[in-house]
Amino acid sequence: MALYAIGDLHLSLGADKPMEIFGEQWENHPDKLRLGFAGLSDDDITVLCGDTSWGMDIEDAREDFAFIDSLPGRKIILKGNHDYWWTTASKMNGFLKRNGFGTICFLHNNCYEYSEGGKEFAICGTKGSFFEEETGNEHDRLILNREAGRLKTSLEKAGTREKIVFLHYPPIYLNYRCGDILTLLKEYEVRYCYYGHIHGKGHASAFNGWAGGTQFKLVSTDYLGFKPEKIILY
């Protein structure tokens, strides 16, 4: 068993949302993703860090979920800012059950256990938020408060296990620092944090490295070349 991460699949198999408009690297990207997943086995776990499907509701996303379900291993999905299909946990789990998508689950106010090398870990996370005090409004602050609360819930449910955090939004980008999220990472002694959201020319400004005792890594699909990143914990 191994743990992987990749974000921003931006699938639109049941909708008219061609990703090629964002650059030739996105041409036939579902085929590239299938090839990228080919080296994984059925007991591996991949965390999908948001912006998974362009479907406007969960039924619109059925073909995208069927594609994801067909990929090797277990897939854990968290919410991204373009996941308009996202709804309540009960509705999403019912959708999975009705369609027989048995390799998919959701990271939402919860966590998942993972073991490697005789050590117990917890897969934690939430969408996160991109809030700047100087330009944000009261609504933006409420969103950040909600996301910080969801991350705290996820971390609390992990108990004493070592925590690995997955987000959609980067908590560090250029001069931006999301203090609420970074404070939680430090409080819960999170050593590893993976995020998506950043594409194209933004890759050059993404933060990959250590800060405050946490290692941060960008795992958006186009940054990784459409191949999940294997997570090396030690």
Backbone bond lengths (Angstrom), bond angles and torsions (degrees), N, CA, C in turn:
res aa  C-N    CA-C-N  psi(-1)  N-CA   C-N-CA  omega(-1)  CA-C   N-CA-C  phi
1 M - - - 1.464 - - 1.520 110.04 -
2 A 1.341 115.40 138.74 1.458 121.29 176.68 1.520 109.13 -139.42
3 L 1.325 115.77 159.46 1.458 122.24 -178.31 1.525 109.28 -112.20
4 Y 1.346 115.39 134.95 1.457 122.15 -178.89 1.527 109.64 -130.92
5 A 1.326 115.84 165.22 1.467 120.98 174.74 1.518 109.59 -145.73
6 I 1.327 115.05 145.21 1.461 122.29 172.79 1.524 107.17 -159.97
7 G 1.307 117.17 142.82 1.457 120.31 -179.47 1.507 112.26 -124.89
8 D 1.336 115.37 165.34 1.462 121.30 169.46 1.527 113.10 63.74
9 L 1.325 116.56 51.62 1.459 120.00 176.42 1.522 110.89 -66.03
10 H 1.324 118.45 -30.45 1.466 123.51 176.65 1.532 111.69 47.81
11 L 1.316 115.70 51.01 1.460 120.49 179.29 1.530 110.73 -77.28
12 S 1.329 115.74 146.62 1.472 120.42 177.73 1.522 109.34 -147.71
13 L 1.330 116.20 46.78 1.467 120.70 -176.59 1.522 111.99 -68.00
14 G 1.342 116.58 -23.03 1.463 119.93 178.31 1.510 112.45 -111.84
15 A 1.318 117.99 14.29 1.460 122.11 -178.04 1.527 109.68 -141.98
16 D 1.315 115.26 161.66 1.465 120.72 -179.60 1.526 109.17 -94.94
17 K 1.323 115.00 81.13 1.463 120.76 -179.63 1.521 107.96 -139.31
18 P 1.327 117.91 73.43 1.469 120.50 -177.33 1.520 111.69 -66.97
19 M 1.317 116.01 126.52 1.464 120.53 -179.20 1.516 112.56 -80.57
20 E 1.338 117.32 -10.51 1.457 120.53 -178.98 1.528 112.39 -60.63
21 I 1.342 116.50 -21.11 1.462 119.04 -179.99 1.535 111.23 -66.48
22 F 1.344 116.61 -16.04 1.462 121.10 178.81 1.530 112.82 -94.97
23 G 1.331 116.43 6.95 1.455 119.97 176.75 1.509 111.93 133.04
24 E 1.322 115.48 153.13 1.464 120.35 -175.28 1.525 112.19 -64.69
25 Q 1.337 117.78 -21.04 1.460 119.56 178.60 1.526 111.91 -63.00
26 W 1.343 117.20 -19.55 1.464 121.14 -178.79 1.533 112.78 -89.81
27 E 1.303 118.26 -2.29 1.463 120.29 -179.97 1.527 110.44 -62.21
28 N 1.331 115.71 129.64 1.473 122.17 179.57 1.530 111.40 52.86
29 H 1.326 116.82 39.47 1.463 117.88 -173.00 1.528 114.01 -67.79
30 P 1.350 121.77 -24.82 1.465 117.98 172.87 1.535 112.69 -60.81
31 D 1.341 116.55 -37.10 1.466 119.69 177.01 1.532 110.23 -65.89
32 K 1.317 116.71 -37.74 1.469 120.45 178.15 1.523 110.66 -66.43
33 L 1.339 116.18 -38.36 1.464 119.64 177.83 1.519 111.05 -65.55
34 R 1.332 116.85 -43.04 1.467 119.35 179.40 1.529 110.32 -60.68
35 L 1.307 116.32 -41.00 1.462 120.28 177.51 1.529 110.09 -66.02
36 G 1.332 116.84 -40.05 1.453 120.22 -179.98 1.513 113.57 -64.85
37 F 1.331 116.88 -32.08 1.461 122.03 178.50 1.530 112.64 -83.41
38 A 1.319 117.36 -8.01 1.469 120.62 -171.29 1.523 112.92 -61.14
39 G 1.325 117.28 -27.28 1.463 119.99 -178.30 1.518 114.05 -83.18
40 L 1.329 117.41 -3.39 1.460 120.30 -179.61 1.529 110.31 -85.88
41 S 1.319 116.22 157.30 1.462 121.30 177.40 1.522 109.75 -110.15
42 D 1.330 116.38 170.06 1.458 120.84 -174.64 1.520 113.90 -69.12
43 D 1.332 118.43 -16.40 1.466 119.32 177.84 1.526 112.65 -97.91
44 D 1.330 117.65 4.93 1.459 121.11 175.46 1.527 110.42 -80.36
45 I 1.322 115.80 159.63 1.458 123.09 178.55 1.522 108.86 -122.35
46 T 1.339 116.58 131.96 1.457 121.23 175.01 1.519 109.26 -122.71
47 V 1.325 116.20 126.78 1.456 121.25 174.71 1.528 108.12 -92.10
48 L 1.334 116.45 125.03 1.458 122.30 178.67 1.524 107.70 -98.63
49 C 1.338 115.93 113.30 1.469 121.62 -167.75 1.528 113.56 -89.59
50 G 1.319 116.18 51.58 1.452 120.82 171.01 1.511 115.59 88.44
51 D 1.350 115.26 167.31 1.469 123.62 -175.82 1.527 110.24 51.45
52 T 1.317 113.72 56.26 1.463 121.01 -174.90 1.518 112.19 -84.79
53 S 1.336 117.60 -42.42 1.462 121.92 -175.88 1.514 110.53 -139.21
54 W 1.344 115.95 146.35 1.460 121.67 176.81 1.534 111.68 -85.35
55 G 1.322 118.59 -1.02 1.459 120.53 179.88 1.519 111.80 -54.10
56 M 1.337 117.11 138.56 1.452 121.32 -178.30 1.524 112.43 -80.50
57 D 1.326 117.15 -23.83 1.462 121.48 169.21 1.516 107.52 -140.68
58 I 1.312 116.88 171.25 1.459 118.96 -170.25 1.527 112.53 -66.86
59 E 1.335 117.22 -28.81 1.464 119.06 176.73 1.524 110.45 -69.21
60 D 1.324 117.47 -36.12 1.474 121.04 176.02 1.522 111.52 -62.34
61 A 1.334 116.30 -25.46 1.468 121.04 -176.06 1.526 112.82 -90.44
62 R 1.334 118.42 6.56 1.462 120.51 -173.23 1.530 112.71 -57.23
63 E 1.336 117.61 -45.67 1.469 119.64 -179.37 1.526 111.54 -63.01
64 D 1.327 116.64 -36.04 1.462 120.08 178.41 1.529 110.69 -67.30
65 F 1.334 116.83 -40.78 1.457 119.89 177.44 1.526 111.38 -67.06
66 A 1.329 116.76 -35.92 1.466 119.60 176.91 1.524 110.20 -62.39
67 F 1.322 116.33 -40.03 1.465 120.96 177.39 1.526 110.05 -63.09
68 I 1.317 116.91 -47.81 1.468 121.00 -179.58 1.522 110.85 -62.03
69 D 1.323 116.14 -42.36 1.465 120.27 -179.72 1.524 111.66 -62.54
70 S 1.330 116.75 -29.14 1.470 120.68 -178.24 1.525 112.76 -77.99
71 L 1.322 117.01 -13.97 1.462 120.43 179.84 1.524 110.38 -75.69
72 P 1.317 118.21 152.42 1.476 120.40 -177.69 1.523 112.37 -62.61
73 G 1.317 115.10 145.42 1.449 121.47 171.88 1.512 114.83 85.67
74 R 1.315 114.07 -179.04 1.457 123.07 178.74 1.522 108.69 -90.83
75 K 1.332 117.13 138.97 1.456 121.72 -179.23 1.525 109.78 -119.33
76 I 1.332 116.25 129.44 1.456 122.76 177.96 1.522 107.28 -113.28
77 I 1.329 116.78 120.23 1.462 121.91 -172.86 1.529 110.88 -108.19
78 L 1.340 116.19 131.55 1.459 120.96 169.77 1.525 108.90 -113.53
79 K 1.307 115.76 166.79 1.466 121.49 -172.90 1.522 112.22 -81.19
80 G 1.340 115.62 142.05 1.453 122.42 171.08 1.517 110.36 -116.41
81 N 1.317 117.62 172.63 1.462 119.83 -177.03 1.518 113.60 -70.85
82 H 1.339 118.76 -16.91 1.461 121.29 177.91 1.530 112.97 -103.98
83 D 1.306 117.45 9.04 1.470 120.27 178.68 1.528 109.85 -86.00
84 Y 1.332 115.61 72.80 1.457 121.77 -177.15 1.531 112.04 -67.09
85 W 1.321 117.13 -18.88 1.465 122.43 179.90 1.531 111.77 -75.32
86 W 1.323 117.52 -15.62 1.472 121.61 -175.23 1.523 110.18 -59.44
87 T 1.325 116.91 133.84 1.451 121.96 -178.72 1.532 108.64 -139.74
88 T 1.303 118.34 -155.42 1.464 119.94 -178.83 1.526 110.28 -70.42
89 A 1.322 115.37 155.55 1.461 119.95 179.88 1.521 111.27 -59.21
90 S 1.327 117.64 -39.97 1.468 120.22 -178.39 1.526 110.89 -64.95
91 K 1.332 117.71 -40.84 1.463 120.53 178.78 1.528 111.25 -67.95
92 M 1.325 116.74 -40.52 1.466 119.27 179.97 1.520 111.25 -67.76
93 N 1.318 117.35 -42.05 1.467 119.94 178.66 1.523 111.07 -67.16
94 G 1.337 116.93 -35.26 1.460 119.92 175.29 1.514 111.61 -64.51
95 F 1.313 117.16 -39.61 1.467 122.24 176.74 1.522 110.80 -60.46
96 L 1.321 117.12 -45.13 1.465 120.74 178.28 1.525 110.98 -60.80
97 K 1.328 116.12 -44.16 1.465 120.70 -177.53 1.520 111.04 -65.94
98 R 1.335 117.96 -45.03 1.470 121.62 -178.80 1.520 111.84 -60.86
99 N 1.323 115.76 -34.39 1.469 119.95 -175.34 1.526 113.36 -97.51
100 G 1.318 116.76 0.40 1.459 119.61 177.67 1.513 114.38 69.04
101 F 1.345 116.25 28.79 1.468 120.34 179.32 1.531 108.06 -86.22
102 G 1.313 115.58 82.78 1.459 121.10 -170.28 1.517 116.02 -84.66
103 T 1.332 117.97 -4.83 1.468 119.85 -177.89 1.525 112.60 -104.44
104 I 1.342 116.73 8.08 1.461 121.53 -174.18 1.525 110.45 -118.87
105 C 1.327 116.59 140.73 1.459 121.63 170.77 1.526 108.09 -146.30
106 F 1.337 116.42 172.48 1.460 120.89 -173.36 1.519 111.37 -117.64
107 L 1.332 115.35 141.98 1.457 122.52 175.27 1.524 107.32 -100.39
108 H 1.343 116.15 102.43 1.459 121.22 -172.89 1.525 109.06 -157.64
109 N 1.310 116.93 102.16 1.468 122.05 -176.78 1.526 112.17 60.46
110 N 1.322 116.50 32.30 1.460 121.36 -178.56 1.526 109.00 -151.74
111 C 1.304 116.46 -172.90 1.463 122.09 173.44 1.518 108.15 -150.24
112 Y 1.327 116.00 168.43 1.461 121.37 179.35 1.520 109.47 -130.88
113 E 1.316 115.23 142.88 1.454 120.44 -179.66 1.525 110.59 -80.22
114 Y 1.327 114.59 146.90 1.463 121.18 176.02 1.520 107.81 -148.49
115 S 1.323 116.87 136.15 1.469 121.78 -179.69 1.515 110.00 -120.23
116 E 1.335 115.24 139.22 1.464 120.22 176.80 1.522 108.62 -153.55
117 G 1.313 116.02 131.10 1.456 120.63 177.20 1.513 113.67 59.91
118 G 1.331 116.55 32.13 1.450 120.99 179.80 1.520 114.06 77.59
119 K 1.327 117.42 7.52 1.462 121.51 -179.60 1.522 110.12 -112.70
120 E 1.329 116.22 143.73 1.458 122.07 -178.51 1.527 110.29 -96.68
121 F 1.326 115.86 128.91 1.462 122.63 177.85 1.524 109.55 -121.09
122 A 1.321 114.77 165.71 1.464 121.08 173.41 1.520 108.97 -128.51
123 I 1.319 115.80 129.94 1.462 122.70 175.79 1.528 107.29 -87.47
124 C 1.330 116.92 112.33 1.460 123.02 -175.25 1.525 109.51 -121.84
125 G 1.331 116.75 162.55 1.455 117.35 174.46 1.510 114.89 160.64
126 T 1.328 114.17 177.76 1.456 124.34 176.93 1.523 107.45 -166.31
127 K 1.329 116.81 -178.97 1.465 120.05 -179.72 1.521 112.04 -65.73
128 G 1.333 116.74 -41.39 1.449 120.25 -172.21 1.517 111.06 84.51
129 S 1.313 116.15 -171.52 1.460 120.46 -177.82 1.519 109.85 -156.28
130 F 1.330 115.39 155.58 1.459 121.14 176.98 1.525 106.77 -118.57
131 F 1.330 116.27 91.13 1.461 121.98 -173.78 1.517 110.51 -121.60
132 E 1.321 116.29 125.42 1.458 121.56 177.50 1.525 108.49 -114.77
133 E 1.331 115.21 124.58 1.457 120.87 -175.56 1.529 112.39 -55.24
134 E 1.336 116.55 -37.15 1.465 120.34 -173.91 1.524 112.21 -70.53
135 T 1.327 117.44 -32.81 1.464 120.84 -173.74 1.525 113.54 -116.41
136 G 1.326 118.51 -15.02 1.455 121.26 -177.27 1.519 111.83 -74.77
137 N 1.342 116.02 157.19 1.452 121.20 177.79 1.530 110.26 -111.31
138 E 1.319 116.23 -176.69 1.459 120.48 -176.87 1.524 111.87 -61.60
139 H 1.335 116.38 -37.53 1.469 120.24 178.91 1.527 110.44 -63.72
140 D 1.334 116.96 -42.53 1.468 120.95 178.54 1.524 110.93 -61.13
141 R 1.343 116.23 -40.50 1.457 120.37 178.80 1.525 110.77 -64.42
142 L 1.337 117.55 -39.27 1.462 121.04 178.12 1.523 110.88 -62.74
143 I 1.342 116.84 -39.49 1.465 120.89 178.01 1.518 110.27 -63.42
144 L 1.329 116.80 -45.06 1.463 119.86 179.06 1.522 110.80 -62.51
145 N 1.333 117.73 -43.45 1.457 120.61 178.30 1.520 111.23 -58.61
146 R 1.323 115.66 -41.85 1.469 120.18 179.62 1.525 110.86 -64.25
147 E 1.337 116.72 -44.80 1.461 120.19 -178.31 1.524 111.74 -67.91
148 A 1.330 117.16 -38.69 1.463 120.17 176.23 1.532 109.60 -63.43
149 G 1.320 117.02 -38.73 1.455 120.34 177.25 1.509 112.61 -64.00
150 R 1.326 116.44 -39.30 1.467 120.09 178.74 1.526 111.32 -67.92
151 L 1.311 116.21 -38.14 1.461 118.49 177.21 1.526 110.36 -65.75
152 K 1.321 116.83 -41.99 1.462 120.43 179.13 1.537 110.16 -61.70
153 T 1.333 116.91 -41.80 1.466 120.34 177.21 1.518 111.18 -59.74
154 S 1.321 116.25 -44.74 1.462 121.38 179.26 1.522 111.02 -61.43
155 L 1.332 116.18 -44.74 1.465 121.14 -179.69 1.527 111.54 -66.37
156 E 1.311 116.99 -39.37 1.461 120.86 178.76 1.525 111.36 -63.23
157 K 1.329 115.91 -40.48 1.466 120.05 -178.60 1.524 112.02 -68.35
158 A 1.325 116.89 -16.87 1.468 120.78 178.62 1.513 112.43 -73.43
159 G 1.324 117.70 -16.75 1.455 120.45 -179.71 1.519 112.32 62.25
160 T 1.329 115.45 -131.98 1.471 120.49 -176.00 1.528 113.13 -90.18
161 R 1.316 117.87 -1.84 1.461 119.82 179.39 1.531 110.25 -65.95
162 E 1.329 116.43 150.37 1.460 119.13 173.87 1.519 108.92 -68.17
163 K 1.315 116.15 135.76 1.455 121.84 -169.83 1.518 112.29 -102.65
164 I 1.329 115.63 132.26 1.462 123.27 173.05 1.519 106.03 -113.40
165 V 1.322 117.71 127.36 1.463 120.87 -174.81 1.526 111.05 -108.75
166 F 1.325 114.05 137.32 1.462 122.61 177.11 1.526 107.95 -123.83
167 L 1.322 116.14 130.37 1.453 123.12 -179.37 1.524 109.42 -129.88
168 H 1.330 115.34 165.69 1.463 118.35 168.44 1.532 109.54 -92.03
169 Y 1.316 116.64 -54.92 1.464 120.59 -179.52 1.535 111.35 -77.59
170 P 1.317 117.14 142.92 1.468 119.81 176.16 1.525 110.64 -73.20
171 P 1.314 118.52 133.27 1.466 119.71 175.48 1.530 112.66 -79.19
172 I 1.346 116.24 -13.61 1.466 122.13 175.32 1.528 107.71 -133.69
173 Y 1.332 116.77 128.53 1.461 120.60 176.99 1.525 108.55 -156.22
174 L 1.325 117.14 119.31 1.456 122.09 -174.23 1.539 109.15 51.56
175 N 1.316 118.43 -121.84 1.459 120.80 -179.49 1.529 112.93 -90.35
176 Y 1.325 116.39 1.01 1.466 120.79 -177.00 1.522 111.27 -82.22
177 R 1.311 116.15 137.73 1.456 122.92 173.18 1.528 107.98 -134.30
178 C 1.327 117.03 124.82 1.463 120.76 176.27 1.525 107.77 -89.57
179 G 1.325 114.83 91.10 1.458 120.13 -172.51 1.511 114.36 -57.80
180 D 1.338 117.54 -38.65 1.468 120.35 -178.48 1.524 111.47 -62.07
181 I 1.320 116.59 -43.29 1.469 120.94 -179.90 1.523 110.10 -72.04
182 L 1.318 117.07 -44.38 1.466 120.52 -178.77 1.529 111.44 -62.86
183 T 1.317 116.88 -35.75 1.466 120.37 177.75 1.522 110.86 -62.61
184 L 1.327 116.71 -41.49 1.473 120.45 178.58 1.528 111.31 -66.10
185 L 1.322 116.78 -40.79 1.464 119.58 178.64 1.518 111.13 -60.24
186 K 1.329 115.66 -40.17 1.459 119.55 178.72 1.523 111.26 -71.62
187 E 1.331 117.14 -43.10 1.470 121.49 -178.25 1.521 111.56 -59.73
188 Y 1.339 116.57 -39.37 1.463 120.71 -177.14 1.535 112.32 -98.16
189 E 1.310 116.17 12.61 1.462 122.84 174.54 1.531 112.23 52.90
190 V 1.325 114.94 48.11 1.468 121.12 179.51 1.524 109.35 -78.93
191 R 1.309 116.88 121.42 1.467 121.93 -178.09 1.526 112.92 -91.70
192 Y 1.331 117.17 -21.64 1.460 120.00 -174.56 1.522 110.09 -133.27
193 C 1.337 116.81 129.19 1.458 122.49 178.89 1.526 109.45 -137.81
194 Y 1.323 116.17 126.98 1.468 122.50 -177.84 1.524 108.96 -119.90
195 Y 1.323 116.62 141.03 1.465 120.83 -175.95 1.527 110.33 -146.43
196 G 1.345 115.27 166.00 1.462 121.86 179.35 1.514 111.19 -123.96
197 H 1.327 115.60 -135.89 1.465 125.20 171.88 1.523 114.70 77.80
198 I 1.309 119.39 -30.60 1.465 122.00 -173.09 1.531 109.91 -91.78
199 H 1.334 115.29 130.23 1.469 120.65 -176.46 1.530 111.62 -130.71
200 G 1.337 113.48 164.58 1.455 120.86 169.29 1.518 114.28 53.26
201 K 1.328 116.12 -128.32 1.463 121.30 -177.17 1.520 112.12 -63.68
202 G 1.340 116.51 -21.28 1.457 120.30 178.50 1.511 113.53 -66.03
203 H 1.332 117.22 -19.71 1.472 120.49 179.64 1.525 111.54 -54.60
204 A 1.312 116.18 -37.91 1.468 120.29 -175.69 1.528 111.73 -65.46
205 S 1.334 116.91 -23.50 1.464 121.06 -178.20 1.525 112.85 -100.07
206 A 1.330 116.81 -2.39 1.463 120.30 -179.08 1.524 110.16 -69.50
207 F 1.326 115.61 145.31 1.459 119.98 -179.89 1.520 109.59 -92.28
208 N 1.326 115.40 119.22 1.459 123.05 173.96 1.523 107.28 -124.92
209 G 1.319 115.49 108.19 1.457 118.31 -177.78 1.516 111.17 160.51
210 W 1.334 114.76 -168.41 1.459 121.44 -176.41 1.523 110.73 -98.19
211 A 1.329 115.69 139.34 1.463 122.20 174.23 1.520 108.09 -154.06
212 G 1.316 117.48 127.64 1.455 121.43 177.24 1.513 114.89 60.05
213 G 1.333 116.70 28.43 1.453 120.40 178.98 1.512 114.83 87.67
214 T 1.352 117.65 4.75 1.465 122.78 -179.60 1.522 110.12 -120.81
215 Q 1.325 116.22 137.99 1.462 121.04 174.07 1.526 108.68 -94.28
216 F 1.327 116.86 124.79 1.463 122.64 -178.94 1.527 109.69 -106.39
217 K 1.344 115.10 142.93 1.470 119.34 -178.01 1.518 109.67 -146.41
218 L 1.317 116.43 127.92 1.464 122.54 173.90 1.519 110.13 -77.59
219 V 1.341 117.30 132.13 1.469 120.49 -178.90 1.533 111.59 -131.85
220 S 1.332 118.08 29.09 1.463 118.99 176.03 1.531 109.36 -65.11
221 T 1.319 114.68 149.51 1.461 121.78 -170.09 1.527 113.35 -55.80
222 D 1.318 116.91 -48.98 1.467 118.64 -177.06 1.525 111.40 -70.25
223 Y 1.333 117.82 -28.88 1.466 120.57 176.30 1.530 110.68 -66.19
224 L 1.338 116.34 -37.09 1.467 120.99 -178.02 1.527 113.02 -86.50
225 G 1.329 117.64 -1.54 1.456 119.25 -177.47 1.511 112.52 71.02
226 F 1.362 116.38 30.61 1.465 123.94 174.97 1.530 113.18 67.18
227 K 1.318 116.15 25.37 1.465 121.83 178.72 1.520 109.03 -128.31
228 P 1.333 118.94 125.34 1.474 120.66 -178.81 1.520 112.45 -55.60
229 E 1.323 114.67 144.25 1.470 122.42 178.76 1.523 109.32 -85.47
230 K 1.316 117.22 122.48 1.459 120.20 175.16 1.515 108.65 -76.48
231 I 1.314 115.94 129.44 1.453 121.37 -175.23 1.521 109.64 -90.32
232 I 1.304 115.40 117.92 1.475 122.37 178.09 1.526 107.11 -100.09
233 L 1.306 116.73 112.11 1.456 121.00 -172.08 1.520 113.05 -86.19
234 Y 1.321 117.92 -25.45 1.466 120.22 179.11 1.517 109.34 -145.76
